[in-house]
Amino acid sequence: MAALEKTCVDAMTAHFHRVAVLMPPGEGERYLAIVMPRIIDFDHRGAPYVQVRH
């Protein structure tokens, strides 16, 4: 399970970084600041919560 979880988190991390480089620099950095903390402790019980809280 740990190996699969690492594979999943690594794939999400790579995907988010690929998405961020398609954005203007400031927006890409903001996007990563929002999504990356949510995958650090991802528990695989559903999709990571990425909605921005105001």
N, C-alpha and C positions, 0 to 999 in steps of 0.2 A: 504494500500500500504506500509506503513512504516513497519508493521509487516512482510509482505512478503519480503521486501528488507532486513530486519535484518536477516530473515531466510536464504536468499540467501547468504549474506555476511558471516554469521556464517558458513554455509556449505562450502563455498569456502575456508575460513580461515582454517577450520578443515582439508579439503582435502590437501591444500598446506602444512600444518604441517605434515600430514601423509606421503606425498611424500618426504618431506625434511629429515625425519628420515631414509628413505631408502638409502639416499646418504651418502658419506663420510662426516664427520662433517663440514669441511670447505666448501664443495660444497653445503650442505644443508643450511648453513647460508647464503651463497651467493645467492642461489635460493630464499630464503625468503626475502632477501634484495631487490631483483628485483621485485617479485610479490606482496608482501604485500602493498607497497605504491600505487600500481595500483588499489587495491580493496577498499582502504579507501574511496575514493570519486566516487566509481562505480555508474554510472547513469542508468544502465540497457537499454541502447540504442544499445547494442551490447556487444560482449565479451570484457573483460578487455584487454587492449593492454599490452602484456607481452614481446614483442620482445626487446632484449637488444640493447640499442643504444650505439654505439662506438664513 
